[in-house]
Amino acid sequence: MIKTDAKMNTDFTFKVVKEGEEQEVTFSELLDKPIIVSVYMKNNTSSCDRQTIGLAEHSDWFERKGYNLLAISKDGCRAHKNYAKKHGINYMLASDPHYKFSEATDSIVEKKMYGRTFTGPSRSAFVIDTDGTILGVIEKIDTKAHAEELKALVNELN
């Protein structure tokens, strides 16, 4: 896992849904102001829904503090558009099926499910400055209180 004060590689592309529109962007293009990136596994699963909907409920607070908000999963952009509409998510959702962001933040971990071992992105969150410097990391998200833990981290940084 990348550590605070390290600089991540921001030169990779993926697709995002921003204001209902699909766009292919380089991650560095999203850094017009500091960004909070929340990694989740899949749309329409109970813990992931708590995580993303909780952020949507507090997205105005993060915006007032001067942060962009981005949630990343492996779901495609069509699924993200429907998901955002269904749950009132008003911030960017990224489709990252090849785990480019997780590779850039060294946050791919070994997981076990149904007796099978595999690797995938950790459920984590990152506060990243405009130059790609990691300002803060939450290595294991509390899906029920994700917005609150991010708000505490932002307040700690300011």
Secondary structure as UniProt FT lines:
FT   TURN            4..5
FT   STRAND          13..18
FT   TURN            19..20
FT   STRAND          21..26
FT   HELIX           27..30
FT   STRAND          35..39
FT   TURN            43..44
FT   HELIX           46..57
FT   HELIX           59..64
FT   TURN            65..66
FT   STRAND          68..73
FT   HELIX           77..87
FT   STRAND          92..95
FT   TURN            97..98
FT   HELIX           100..104
FT   TURN            105..106
FT   STRAND          108..113
FT   TURN            114..115
FT   STRAND          116..121
FT   STRAND          125..128
FT   TURN            130..131
FT   STRAND          133..138
FT   HELIX           143..145
FT   HELIX           146..157
//
